């Protein structure tokens, strides 16, 4: 098995707010993040598989790039995440974003002879989450 990773970037805005809580409770829970603000996100998608006998690729990274763009970047880049359909029912934390992105990618990758290994989502240089599909 070998692991391959494609890194992509997008910029989005959001605010963290639990609609079940009051404004004051949201401010206590989320601090500054309860206000409208933006991030420069980086996503790293790692696949695992064996090199193809003809191409010697696990997956052509140009194809992985195309899939990441179609499934994720085009839906979130330069968008206000709280208004994006994908996040209608959840708070757009990095955790929830990584889970939703995993689900989109896993569904799309089913038709290929690779396994999705992890989705890493960097919200800042110092904060990132990693999801491996474990419930
Ligand atoms: Ni934020």
Backbone and ligand atoms as CSV (ligand in chain L), in Angstrom:
chain,resi,resn,atom,element,x,y,z
A,1,UNK,N,N,0.842,-1.204,0.000
A,1,UNK,CA,C,0.000,0.000,0.000
A,1,UNK,C,C,0.873,1.248,0.000
A,2,UNK,N,N,0.425,2.220,-0.732
A,2,UNK,CA,C,1.135,3.509,-0.705
A,2,UNK,C,C,0.096,4.620,-0.593
A,3,UNK,N,N,0.497,5.700,0.028
A,3,UNK,CA,C,-0.420,6.807,0.313
A,3,UNK,C,C,-0.076,7.986,-0.577
A,4,UNK,N,N,-1.094,8.583,-1.188
A,4,UNK,CA,C,-0.862,9.781,-2.003
A,4,UNK,C,C,-1.755,10.905,-1.486
A,5,UNK,N,N,-1.253,12.120,-1.567
A,5,UNK,CA,C,-1.981,13.267,-0.995
A,5,UNK,C,C,-2.021,14.425,-1.981
A,6,UNK,N,N,-3.172,15.042,-2.081
A,6,UNK,CA,C,-3.322,16.282,-2.832
A,6,UNK,C,C,-3.763,17.374,-1.858
A,7,UNK,N,N,-3.096,18.525,-1.948
A,7,UNK,CA,C,-3.404,19.670,-1.094
A,7,UNK,C,C,-4.072,20.741,-1.939
A,8,UNK,N,N,-5.160,21.302,-1.444
A,8,UNK,CA,C,-5.849,22.390,-2.147
A,8,UNK,C,C,-6.199,23.489,-1.152
A,9,UNK,N,N,-6.585,24.614,-1.696
A,9,UNK,CA,C,-6.848,25.801,-0.871
A,9,UNK,C,C,-8.189,26.421,-1.222
A,10,UNK,N,N,-8.857,26.963,-0.206
A,10,UNK,CA,C,-10.042,27.778,-0.474
A,10,UNK,C,C,-10.203,28.816,0.640
A,11,UNK,N,N,-10.956,29.850,0.336
A,11,UNK,CA,C,-11.228,30.910,1.317
A,11,UNK,C,C,-12.727,30.988,1.531
A,12,UNK,N,N,-13.128,31.013,2.784
A,12,UNK,CA,C,-14.556,31.067,3.099
A,12,UNK,C,C,-14.761,31.888,4.362
A,13,UNK,N,N,-15.991,32.352,4.524
A,13,UNK,CA,C,-16.346,33.041,5.765
A,13,UNK,C,C,-17.375,32.200,6.513
A,14,UNK,N,N,-17.491,32.455,7.792
A,14,UNK,CA,C,-18.509,31.780,8.593
A,14,UNK,C,C,-18.668,32.503,9.925
A,15,UNK,N,N,-19.657,32.076,10.660
A,15,UNK,CA,C,-19.682,32.407,12.081
A,15,UNK,C,C,-20.144,31.148,12.809
A,16,UNK,N,N,-19.657,30.996,14.027
A,16,UNK,CA,C,-20.016,29.817,14.809
A,16,UNK,C,C,-21.123,30.216,15.766
A,17,UNK,N,N,-22.251,29.551,15.579
A,17,UNK,CA,C,-23.440,29.921,16.338
A,17,UNK,C,C,-24.340,28.696,16.444
A,18,UNK,N,N,-24.706,28.363,17.671
A,18,UNK,CA,C,-25.668,27.282,17.876
A,18,UNK,C,C,-27.050,27.923,18.021
A,19,UNK,N,N,-27.944,27.646,17.052
A,19,UNK,CA,C,-29.244,28.329,17.068
A,19,UNK,C,C,-30.088,28.015,18.313
A,20,UNK,N,N,-29.718,26.951,19.040
A,20,UNK,CA,C,-30.474,26.608,20.249
A,20,UNK,C,C,-30.063,27.477,21.429
A,21,UNK,N,N,-28.972,28.216,21.294
A,21,UNK,CA,C,-28.471,29.004,22.419
A,21,UNK,C,C,-28.728,30.487,22.197
A,22,UNK,N,N,-28.722,31.246,23.298
A,22,UNK,CA,C,-28.911,32.693,23.203
A,22,UNK,C,C,-27.644,33.335,22.661
A,23,UNK,N,N,-27.761,34.610,22.304
A,23,UNK,CA,C,-26.599,35.349,21.799
A,23,UNK,C,C,-25.476,35.344,22.837
A,24,UNK,N,N,-25.874,35.548,24.096
A,24,UNK,CA,C,-24.867,35.586,25.161
A,24,UNK,C,C,-24.189,34.219,25.343
A,25,UNK,N,N,-25.015,33.165,25.312
A,25,UNK,CA,C,-24.437,31.808,25.451
A,25,UNK,C,C,-23.509,31.484,24.283
A,26,UNK,N,N,-23.900,31.921,23.073
A,26,UNK,CA,C,-23.038,31.689,21.912
A,26,UNK,C,C,-21.719,32.448,22.063
A,27,UNK,N,N,-21.803,33.653,22.570
A,27,UNK,CA,C,-20.572,34.439,22.768
A,27,UNK,C,C,-19.664,33.766,23.785
A,28,UNK,N,N,-20.292,33.198,24.830
A,28,UNK,CA,C,-19.493,32.501,25.844
A,28,UNK,C,C,-18.848,31.234,25.266
A,29,UNK,N,N,-19.626,30.519,24.440
A,29,UNK,CA,C,-19.108,29.258,23.898
A,29,UNK,C,C,-18.073,29.473,22.807
A,30,UNK,N,N,-18.350,30.397,21.895
A,30,UNK,CA,C,-17.523,30.516,20.688
A,30,UNK,C,C,-16.622,31.754,20.674
A,31,UNK,N,N,-16.781,32.650,21.643
A,31,UNK,CA,C,-15.924,33.835,21.704
A,31,UNK,C,C,-15.998,34.643,20.417
A,32,UNK,N,N,-14.819,35.080,19.944
A,32,UNK,CA,C,-14.748,35.902,18.726
A,32,UNK,C,C,-15.323,35.180,17.514
A,33,UNK,N,N,-15.287,33.859,17.554
A,33,UNK,CA,C,-15.757,33.065,16.401
A,33,UNK,C,C,-17.267,33.145,16.221
A,34,UNK,N,N,-17.988,33.724,17.212
A,34,UNK,CA,C,-19.430,33.908,17.024
A,34,UNK,C,C,-19.714,35.113,16.133
A,35,UNK,N,N,-18.673,35.885,15.801
A,35,UNK,CA,C,-18.823,36.990,14.839
A,35,UNK,C,C,-18.444,36.508,13.443
A,36,UNK,N,N,-18.997,37.188,12.450
A,36,UNK,CA,C,-18.671,36.916,11.047
A,36,UNK,C,C,-17.170,37.125,10.810
A,37,UNK,N,N,-16.507,36.137,10.213
A,37,UNK,CA,C,-15.070,36.265,9.908
A,37,UNK,C,C,-14.684,35.235,8.854
A,38,UNK,N,N,-13.464,35.327,8.339
A,38,UNK,CA,C,-13.045,34.430,7.260
A,38,UNK,C,C,-11.776,33.671,7.582
A,39,UNK,N,N,-11.545,32.624,6.789
A,39,UNK,CA,C,-10.322,31.815,6.926
A,39,UNK,C,C,-9.788,31.464,5.546
A,40,UNK,N,N,-8.464,31.280,5.494
A,40,UNK,CA,C,-7.831,30.659,4.332
A,40,UNK,C,C,-7.599,29.195,4.681
A,41,UNK,N,N,-8.476,28.356,4.172
A,41,UNK,CA,C,-8.414,26.927,4.511
A,41,UNK,C,C,-7.470,26.184,3.560
A,42,UNK,N,N,-6.832,25.162,4.096
A,42,UNK,CA,C,-6.122,24.197,3.255
A,42,UNK,C,C,-6.703,22.826,3.556
A,43,UNK,N,N,-6.929,22.056,2.501
A,43,UNK,CA,C,-7.417,20.697,2.680
A,43,UNK,C,C,-6.388,19.739,2.085
A,44,UNK,N,N,-6.115,18.662,2.809
A,44,UNK,CA,C,-5.229,17.606,2.306
A,44,UNK,C,C,-6.028,16.309,2.260
A,45,UNK,N,N,-6.135,15.761,1.071
A,45,UNK,CA,C,-6.884,14.517,0.873
A,45,UNK,C,C,-5.871,13.404,0.591
A,46,UNK,N,N,-5.868,12.382,1.450
A,46,UNK,CA,C,-4.930,11.267,1.298
A,46,UNK,C,C,-5.678,9.994,0.912
A,47,UNK,N,N,-5.195,9.365,-0.146
A,47,UNK,CA,C,-5.754,8.096,-0.613
A,47,UNK,C,C,-4.726,6.995,-0.409
A,48,UNK,N,N,-5.206,5.772,-0.234
A,48,UNK,CA,C,-4.265,4.659,-0.196
A,48,UNK,C,C,-4.659,3.599,-1.213
A,49,UNK,N,N,-3.632,2.967,-1.748
A,49,UNK,CA,C,-3.880,1.934,-2.740
A,49,UNK,C,C,-2.564,1.379,-3.241
A,50,UNK,N,N,-2.663,0.532,-4.232
A,50,UNK,CA,C,-1.454,-0.009,-4.853
A,50,UNK,C,C,-1.303,0.612,-6.236
A,51,UNK,N,N,-0.059,0.836,-6.665
A,51,UNK,CA,C,0.137,1.416,-7.993
A,51,UNK,C,C,-0.494,0.548,-9.072
A,52,UNK,N,N,-1.174,1.196,-9.993
A,52,UNK,CA,C,-1.818,0.505,-11.115
A,52,UNK,C,C,-0.750,-0.197,-11.966
A,53,UNK,N,N,-1.064,-1.358,-12.516
A,53,UNK,CA,C,-0.025,-2.127,-13.229
A,53,UNK,C,C,0.380,-1.449,-14.542
A,54,UNK,N,N,-0.522,-0.664,-15.111
A,54,UNK,CA,C,-0.165,0.022,-16.360
A,54,UNK,C,C,0.432,1.413,-16.114
A,55,UNK,N,N,-0.249,2.227,-15.282
A,55,UNK,CA,C,0.205,3.617,-15.091
A,55,UNK,C,C,1.225,3.758,-13.965
A,56,UNK,N,N,1.231,2.791,-13.041
A,56,UNK,CA,C,2.031,2.890,-11.803
A,56,UNK,C,C,1.564,4.011,-10.883
A,57,UNK,N,N,0.401,4.566,-11.153
A,57,UNK,CA,C,-0.216,5.535,-10.245
A,57,UNK,C,C,-1.185,4.822,-9.300
A,58,UNK,N,N,-1.293,5.300,-8.055
A,58,UNK,CA,C,-2.414,4.904,-7.190
A,58,UNK,C,C,-3.676,5.560,-7.742
A,59,UNK,N,N,-3.573,6.853,-8.007
A,59,UNK,CA,C,-4.580,7.589,-8.785
A,59,UNK,C,C,-3.866,8.776,-9.407
A,60,UNK,N,N,-4.167,9.071,-10.637
A,60,UNK,CA,C,-3.603,10.260,-11.276
A,60,UNK,C,C,-4.000,11.484,-10.436
A,61,UNK,N,N,-2.998,12.237,-9.961
A,61,UNK,CA,C,-3.310,13.373,-9.070
A,61,UNK,C,C,-4.096,14.473,-9.787
A,62,UNK,N,N,-4.027,14.501,-11.115
A,62,UNK,CA,C,-4.866,15.458,-11.858
A,62,UNK,C,C,-6.339,15.102,-11.695
A,63,UNK,N,N,-6.612,13.799,-11.653
A,63,UNK,CA,C,-7.996,13.356,-11.438
A,63,UNK,C,C,-8.432,13.652,-10.003
A,64,UNK,N,N,-7.557,13.399,-9.038
A,64,UNK,CA,C,-7.912,13.704,-7.644
A,64,UNK,C,C,-8.168,15.205,-7.476
A,65,UNK,N,N,-7.340,16.019,-8.117
A,65,UNK,CA,C,-7.540,17.476,-8.073
A,65,UNK,C,C,-8.934,17.833,-8.611
A,66,UNK,N,N,-9.301,17.247,-9.737
A,66,UNK,CA,C,-10.602,17.531,-10.370
A,66,UNK,C,C,-11.742,17.138,-9.422
A,67,UNK,N,N,-11.603,15.981,-8.782
A,67,UNK,CA,C,-12.646,15.511,-7.858
A,67,UNK,C,C,-12.763,16.456,-6.659
A,68,UNK,N,N,-11.632,16.883,-6.106
A,68,UNK,CA,C,-11.671,17.802,-4.953
A,68,UNK,C,C,-12.324,19.125,-5.359
A,69,UNK,N,N,-12.016,19.593,-6.560
A,69,UNK,CA,C,-12.641,20.839,-7.016
A,69,UNK,C,C,-14.145,20.681,-7.170
A,70,UNK,N,N,-14.559,19.613,-7.826
A,70,UNK,CA,C,-15.994,19.445,-8.103
A,70,UNK,C,C,-16.798,19.170,-6.835
A,71,UNK,N,N,-16.238,18.371,-5.952
A,71,UNK,CA,C,-16.996,17.972,-4.750
A,71,UNK,C,C,-16.933,19.027,-3.644
A,72,UNK,N,N,-15.833,19.800,-3.572
A,72,UNK,CA,C,-15.632,20.687,-2.427
A,72,UNK,C,C,-15.387,22.144,-2.818
A,73,UNK,N,N,-14.298,22.392,-3.518
A,73,UNK,CA,C,-13.849,23.776,-3.717
A,73,UNK,C,C,-14.936,24.626,-4.387
A,74,UNK,N,N,-15.548,24.084,-5.426
A,74,UNK,CA,C,-16.570,24.867,-6.138
A,74,UNK,C,C,-17.775,25.178,-5.250
A,75,UNK,N,N,-17.986,24.383,-4.202
A,75,UNK,CA,C,-19.144,24.610,-3.327
A,75,UNK,C,C,-18.853,25.579,-2.185
A,76,UNK,N,N,-17.577,25.749,-1.832
A,76,UNK,CA,C,-17.265,26.528,-0.617
A,76,UNK,C,C,-16.360,27.734,-0.836
A,77,UNK,N,N,-15.617,27.780,-1.948
A,77,UNK,CA,C,-14.645,28.867,-2.119
A,77,UNK,C,C,-15.363,30.208,-2.305
A,78,UNK,N,N,-14.943,31.199,-1.528
A,78,UNK,CA,C,-15.548,32.534,-1.554
A,78,UNK,C,C,-17.052,32.500,-1.237
A,79,UNK,N,N,-17.415,31.603,-0.329
A,79,UNK,CA,C,-18.812,31.510,0.110
A,79,UNK,C,C,-18.896,31.771,1.619
A,80,UNK,N,N,-20.105,32.169,2.030
A,80,UNK,CA,C,-20.426,32.268,3.455
A,80,UNK,C,C,-20.992,30.902,3.857
A,81,UNK,N,N,-20.204,30.141,4.606
A,81,UNK,CA,C,-20.520,28.719,4.817
A,81,UNK,C,C,-21.877,28.490,5.479
A,82,UNK,N,N,-22.270,29.387,6.372
A,82,UNK,CA,C,-23.546,29.200,7.076
A,82,UNK,C,C,-24.733,29.186,6.103
A,83,UNK,N,N,-24.543,29.775,4.914
A,83,UNK,CA,C,-25.609,29.811,3.909
A,83,UNK,C,C,-25.483,28.711,2.855
A,84,UNK,N,N,-24.410,27.934,2.918
A,84,UNK,CA,C,-24.205,26.869,1.934
A,84,UNK,C,C,-25.045,25.650,2.345
A,85,UNK,N,N,-25.743,25.058,1.378
A,85,UNK,CA,C,-26.639,23.925,1.662
A,85,UNK,C,C,-25.991,22.830,2.514
A,86,UNK,N,N,-24.725,22.536,2.232
A,86,UNK,CA,C,-24.026,21.462,2.961
A,86,UNK,C,C,-24.034,21.685,4.470
A,87,UNK,N,N,-24.104,22.944,4.885
A,87,UNK,CA,C,-23.968,23.266,6.310
A,87,UNK,C,C,-25.248,23.818,6.932
A,88,UNK,N,N,-26.364,23.608,6.229
A,88,UNK,CA,C,-27.644,24.127,6.729
A,88,UNK,C,C,-27.985,23.593,8.123
A,89,UNK,N,N,-27.623,22.315,8.358
A,89,UNK,CA,C,-28.069,21.672,9.600
A,89,UNK,C,C,-26.965,21.541,10.635
A,90,UNK,N,N,-25.765,22.026,10.324
A,90,UNK,CA,C,-24.662,21.885,11.279
A,90,UNK,C,C,-23.933,23.211,11.442
A,91,UNK,N,N,-23.221,23.331,12.539
A,91,UNK,CA,C,-22.367,24.498,12.761
A,91,UNK,C,C,-21.093,24.282,11.934
A,92,UNK,N,N,-20.691,25.257,11.114
A,92,UNK,CA,C,-19.539,25.027,10.230
A,92,UNK,C,C,-18.186,25.141,10.949
A,93,UNK,N,N,-17.994,24.257,11.923
A,93,UNK,CA,C,-16.675,24.119,12.549
A,93,UNK,C,C,-15.792,23.312,11.599
A,94,UNK,N,N,-14.500,23.357,11.855
A,94,UNK,CA,C,-13.574,22.574,11.030
A,94,UNK,C,C,-13.911,21.090,11.132
A,95,UNK,N,N,-14.343,20.657,12.321
A,95,UNK,CA,C,-14.713,19.249,12.520
A,95,UNK,C,C,-15.858,18.843,11.591
A,96,UNK,N,N,-16.939,19.633,11.630
A,96,UNK,CA,C,-18.087,19.291,10.787
A,96,UNK,C,C,-17.751,19.384,9.303
A,97,UNK,N,N,-16.935,20.362,8.954
A,97,UNK,CA,C,-16.548,20.502,7.541
A,97,UNK,C,C,-15.779,19.263,7.077
A,98,UNK,N,N,-14.843,18.796,7.895
A,98,UNK,CA,C,-14.029,17.633,7.511
A,98,UNK,C,C,-14.910,16.392,7.332
A,99,UNK,N,N,-15.894,16.220,8.202
A,99,UNK,CA,C,-16.789,15.056,8.100
A,99,UNK,C,C,-17.618,15.128,6.817
A,100,UNK,N,N,-18.148,16.304,6.536
A,100,UNK,CA,C,-18.970,16.464,5.327
A,100,UNK,C,C,-18.122,16.285,4.067
A,101,UNK,N,N,-16.915,16.825,4.072
A,101,UNK,CA,C,-16.031,16.668,2.905
A,101,UNK,C,C,-15.657,15.196,2.721
A,102,UNK,N,N,-15.394,14.515,3.824
A,102,UNK,CA,C,-15.085,13.068,3.751
A,102,UNK,C,C,-16.226,12.320,3.048
A,103,UNK,N,N,-17.452,12.592,3.493
A,103,UNK,CA,C,-18.602,11.876,2.935
A,103,UNK,C,C,-18.735,12.116,1.427
A,104,UNK,N,N,-18.536,13.362,1.011
A,104,UNK,CA,C,-18.631,13.689,-0.420
A,104,UNK,C,C,-17.558,12.947,-1.220
A,105,UNK,N,N,-16.330,12.971,-0.691
A,105,UNK,CA,C,-15.216,12.341,-1.406
A,105,UNK,C,C,-15.359,10.815,-1.427
A,106,UNK,N,N,-15.758,10.240,-0.278
A,106,UNK,CA,C,-15.864,8.782,-0.181
A,106,UNK,C,C,-16.883,8.264,-1.199
A,107,UNK,N,N,-17.994,8.977,-1.314
A,107,UNK,CA,C,-19.045,8.594,-2.253
A,107,UNK,C,C,-18.519,8.627,-3.700
A,108,UNK,N,N,-17.837,9.693,-4.012
A,108,UNK,CA,C,-17.317,9.881,-5.379
A,108,UNK,C,C,-16.210,8.872,-5.718
A,109,UNK,N,N,-15.406,8.496,-4.702
A,109,UNK,CA,C,-14.235,7.646,-4.964
A,109,UNK,C,C,-14.584,6.156,-5.039
A,110,UNK,N,N,-15.836,5.825,-4.698
A,110,UNK,CA,C,-16.257,4.415,-4.709
A,110,UNK,C,C,-15.982,3.718,-6.033
A,111,UNK,N,N,-16.111,4.455,-7.112
A,111,UNK,CA,C,-15.968,3.854,-8.446
A,111,UNK,C,C,-14.504,3.593,-8.821
A,112,UNK,N,N,-13.561,4.041,-7.992
A,112,UNK,CA,C,-12.147,3.851,-8.311
A,112,UNK,C,C,-11.523,2.820,-7.381
A,113,UNK,N,N,-10.399,2.299,-7.810
A,113,UNK,CA,C,-9.735,1.248,-7.063
A,113,UNK,C,C,-8.766,1.846,-6.023
A,114,UNK,N,N,-9.286,2.753,-5.195
A,114,UNK,CA,C,-8.489,3.387,-4.125
A,114,UNK,C,C,-9.378,3.511,-2.894
A,115,UNK,N,N,-8.722,3.703,-1.754
A,115,UNK,CA,C,-9.471,3.947,-0.511
A,115,UNK,C,C,-9.154,5.354,-0.020
A,116,UNK,N,N,-10.172,6.064,0.434
A,116,UNK,CA,C,-9.938,7.344,1.083
A,116,UNK,C,C,-9.340,7.053,2.460
A,117,UNK,N,N,-8.183,7.633,2.743
A,117,UNK,CA,C,-7.503,7.364,4.011
A,117,UNK,C,C,-7.758,8.461,5.037
A,118,UNK,N,N,-7.607,9.727,4.629
A,118,UNK,CA,C,-7.852,10.813,5.583
A,118,UNK,C,C,-8.153,12.113,4.870
A,119,UNK,N,N,-8.865,12.959,5.579
A,119,UNK,CA,C,-9.093,14.340,5.166
A,119,UNK,C,C,-8.555,15.207,6.282
A,120,UNK,N,N,-7.564,16.030,5.950
A,120,UNK,CA,C,-7.047,17.002,6.919
A,120,UNK,C,C,-7.502,18.373,6.475
A,121,UNK,N,N,-8.033,19.132,7.427
A,121,UNK,CA,C,-8.504,20.467,7.106
A,121,UNK,C,C,-7.843,21.461,8.051
A,122,UNK,N,N,-7.087,22.385,7.436
A,122,UNK,CA,C,-6.368,23.423,8.196
A,122,UNK,C,C,-7.177,24.697,8.163
A,123,UNK,N,N,-7.559,25.179,9.338
A,123,UNK,CA,C,-8.303,26.443,9.402
A,123,UNK,C,C,-7.332,27.613,9.551
A,124,UNK,N,N,-6.249,27.364,10.275
A,124,UNK,CA,C,-5.159,28.340,10.391
A,124,UNK,C,C,-3.864,27.537,10.283
A,125,UNK,N,N,-2.746,28.230,10.331
A,125,UNK,CA,C,-1.465,27.517,10.301
A,125,UNK,C,C,-1.319,26.598,11.506
A,126,UNK,N,N,-1.973,26.981,12.597
A,126,UNK,CA,C,-1.758,26.241,13.843
A,126,UNK,C,C,-2.880,25.263,14.183
A,127,UNK,N,N,-4.062,25.446,13.587
A,127,UNK,CA,C,-5.205,24.593,13.924
A,127,UNK,C,C,-5.638,23.762,12.722
A,128,UNK,N,N,-5.657,22.454,12.901
A,128,UNK,CA,C,-6.229,21.615,11.858
A,128,UNK,C,C,-6.873,20.390,12.474
A,129,UNK,N,N,-7.793,19.792,11.724
A,129,UNK,CA,C,-8.423,18.547,12.162
A,129,UNK,C,C,-8.141,17.482,11.116
A,130,UNK,N,N,-8.214,16.225,11.548
A,130,UNK,CA,C,-8.012,15.100,10.650
A,130,UNK,C,C,-9.165,14.131,10.862
A,131,UNK,N,N,-9.768,13.685,9.775
A,131,UNK,CA,C,-10.871,12.732,9.871
A,131,UNK,C,C,-10.559,11.522,9.000
A,132,UNK,N,N,-10.805,10.336,9.586
A,132,UNK,CA,C,-10.531,9.093,8.868
A,132,UNK,C,C,-11.786,8.236,8.717
A,133,UNK,N,N,-12.930,8.882,8.819
A,133,UNK,CA,C,-14.183,8.174,8.567
A,133,UNK,C,C,-14.693,7.354,9.734
A,134,UNK,N,N,-14.039,7.465,10.897
A,134,UNK,CA,C,-14.474,6.684,12.057
A,134,UNK,C,C,-15.641,7.382,12.738
A,135,UNK,N,N,-16.703,6.620,12.960
A,135,UNK,CA,C,-17.872,7.199,13.633
A,135,UNK,C,C,-17.721,7.081,15.143
L,1,NI,NI,NI,-13.664,30.587,12.251
